[in-house]
């Protein structure tokens, strides 16, 4: 508990903004094609797997908040130093920094691939990478308030995309949803596990919590954000199951974008082009906050300025995008990230919560015994 970093009042944010931060970090590149991956395991009961994954986020978020409440103004990096000691704590902090980098890189590379596949097939990867990284660097140097502001506008300005799901419903049939619970519970859990890559992002709560002014309201807005995210993914999954045939859905890589490709207006023929371009605003909070979370951890390990760190981080990400080029390579990266994220985001916070509670209980009993003596 002695590892708290002093925070400036100008860096603090209102609790209600946590809703936009958590929600915006969960809606990213995974929404483009998560249906096929979940459907492979849970078939037409995939929507139940989405509900189970959403329920899991609430349970994990509860454990995160309870752990953070014990330490008050400390983030995950400081908590790990206190619980495990300097050396083990810093080792775990380094792993979490690496996780933030890989998650950042995965979002960046997946979005570049979507742009190249749907809009500009001939554009170079390096050009898109540099363009996006410069935007992210500019936002990062503005500070946490700027990044939270981006999250706010990302959610508000993207609301209009959700009602567009009504258009595919005209060609859908509810019969595709029945019979319900045809697959066994193991398949449903596998489907929920497959949602990991898509639904992560809320772990940013571990880092941003100390910056919340009214921490008592943090739990309410976090769970509201998780609920809204689950509702969006559930809606997309239900529409996809009703619209696609089984064989078609299993072969469609970007099922959500393909849904948008059937939408047209008299003044706009290719709506999916708009959706892909607009998605940059949606993934920007993911990228900025993962970068910021990595920086918050790095300053616990070494003394480095934010400018130097963001340049090193961005250069590594840039060269990474040049090395990971093909669809199989990107799929492999997403698969390994999903597996690692399951343990880092879903399993570890529960374990850390139990350890923290045991340590708190042991410390309080020790203090009581010392008072009696």
Residue pairs with C-beta under 8 A, 6 or more apart in sequence:
1 71
1 74
1 82
2 82
3 74
3 77
3 78
3 79
3 81
3 82
3 300
4 71
4 72
4 73
4 74
4 78
4 210
5 78
5 210
5 299
5 300
7 73
7 210
7 211
10 145
11 143
11 144
11 145
11 211
12 211
12 212
12 213
13 144
13 145
13 148
13 208
13 211
13 212
13 213
14 212
14 213
14 214
15 212
15 213
15 214
15 215
15 216
15 217
15 218
15 220
15 221
16 217
16 221
17 148
17 151
17 152
17 221
18 205
18 208
18 212
18 218
18 221
18 222
18 225
19 221
19 222
19 224
19 225
19 228
20 148
20 151
20 152
20 154
20 155
20 156
20 225
21 148
21 151
21 204
21 208
21 225
21 285
21 289
22 201
22 202
22 204
22 205
22 221
22 222
22 225
22 226
22 229
23 151
23 155
23 225
23 228
23 229
24 150
24 151
24 154
24 155
24 201
24 282
24 285
24 286
25 151
25 201
25 202
25 204
25 285
25 286
25 289
26 199
26 200
26 201
26 202
26 225
26 226
26 229
27 158
27 201
27 229
27 232
27 282
28 107
28 198
28 201
28 282
28 283
28 286
29 106
29 107
29 110
29 111
29 114
29 279
29 283
30 197
30 198
30 199
31 198
31 232
31 233
31 236
31 256
32 110
32 114
32 254
32 255
32 256
32 257
32 279
33 252
33 253
33 254
33 255
33 256
33 257
34 194
34 195
34 197
34 198
34 233
34 237
34 255
34 256
35 46
35 236
35 237
35 240
35 241
35 244
35 249
35 252
35 255
35 256
36 249
36 250
36 251
36 252
36 253
36 255
37 194
38 46
38 49
38 50
38 191
38 194
38 195
38 237
39 46
39 191
39 241
39 246
39 249
39 250
40 194
40 250
41 49
41 187
41 190
41 191
41 193
41 194
42 48
42 49
42 183
42 187
42 188
42 190
42 191
43 182
43 183
43 187
43 246
44 176
44 177
44 178
44 182
44 241
44 246
45 180
45 181
45 182
45 183
45 187
45 188
45 191
46 191
46 237
46 241
47 177
47 234
47 237
47 238
47 241
48 180
48 181
48 188
48 191
49 188
49 189
49 190
49 191
49 192
49 194
49 195
50 191
50 192
50 195
50 230
50 233
50 234
50 237
51 230
51 234
52 188
52 189
52 191
52 192
53 192
53 195
53 196
53 199
53 230
53 233
54 199
54 226
54 227
54 229
54 230
54 233
54 234
55 230
56 192
56 346
57 199
57 202
57 226
57 229
57 230
58 223
58 226
58 227
59 350
60 202
60 345
60 346
60 349
60 350
61 202
61 205
61 219
61 222
61 223
61 226
62 219
63 349
63 350
63 352
63 353
64 203
64 205
64 206
64 209
64 349
64 353
65 205
65 209
65 218
65 219
65 222
66 353
66 357
67 79
67 349
67 352
67 353
67 356
68 74
68 75
68 79
68 205
68 206
68 209
68 210
69 215
70 356
70 357
70 360
71 78
71 79
71 82
72 210
72 215
73 210
74 82
74 210
75 206
75 207
75 208
75 209
75 210
75 296
76 96
76 206
76 207
77 89
77 93
77 96
77 207
77 296
77 297
77 300
78 300
79 352
79 356
80 88
80 89
80 92
80 93
80 96
80 352
81 89
81 90
81 93
81 300
82 89
83 89
83 352
83 355
83 356
83 359
84 92
90 300
90 301
93 297
93 300
93 301
94 297
94 301
95 344
96 297
96 344
97 294
97 297
97 298
97 301
99 340
99 341
99 344
100 290
100 291
100 293
100 294
100 297
101 290
101 294
101 313
101 316
101 317
102 333
102 337
102 340
103 200
103 286
103 290
103 337
103 341
104 286
104 287
104 290
104 291
104 294
104 313
104 317
105 317
105 320
105 321
105 333
106 197
106 333
106 334
106 337
107 283
107 286
107 287
107 290
108 129
108 132
108 133
108 287
108 317
108 321
109 320
109 321
109 324
109 330
109 333
110 330
110 334
111 132
111 279
111 280
111 283
112 125
112 128
112 129
112 132
112 321
113 327
113 330
114 254
114 257
114 276
114 279
115 123
115 128
115 276
116 123
116 125
116 128
117 254
118 254
118 257
118 272
118 273
118 276
119 273
119 276
119 277
125 321
125 322
125 325
126 318
126 321
126 322
129 317
129 318
129 321
129 322
130 318
132 280
132 287
133 314
133 317
133 318
135 284
136 284
136 287
136 288
136 291
136 314
137 310
137 311
137 314
139 146
139 147
139 150
139 284
139 288
140 147
140 288
140 291
140 292
140 295
140 306
140 310
141 306
141 307
141 310
144 208
144 211
144 292
147 285
147 288
147 289
147 292
150 281
150 284
150 285
150 288
151 285
151 289
153 281
154 281
154 282
154 284
154 285
157 281
158 278
158 281
158 282
161 275
161 278
162 232
162 235
164 260
164 263
164 271
164 275
165 235
165 236
165 239
165 259
167 262
167 263
168 239
168 243
168 259
168 262
168 263
169 239
169 242
169 243
171 243
171 262
172 239
172 242
172 243
173 242
174 242
176 241
176 242
176 245
177 238
177 241
177 242
193 342
194 338
195 233
196 338
196 339
196 341
196 342
196 345
196 346
197 334
197 337
197 338
197 341
198 233
199 229
199 233
200 341
200 345
201 286
202 222
202 225
202 226
202 229
202 345
203 344
203 345
203 349
204 289
204 290
204 293
205 218
205 222
206 349
207 292
207 293
207 296
207 297
208 289
209 215
209 218
212 218
236 256
236 259
239 259
240 249
240 255
240 256
240 259
241 249
243 259
244 252
244 255
249 255
252 258
253 327
257 272
257 275
257 276
258 272
260 271
260 272
260 275
261 270
261 271
261 272
263 271
263 272
264 270
264 271
265 271
268 274
291 310
291 313
294 313
295 306
295 309
295 310
295 313
298 304
298 309
324 330
324 333
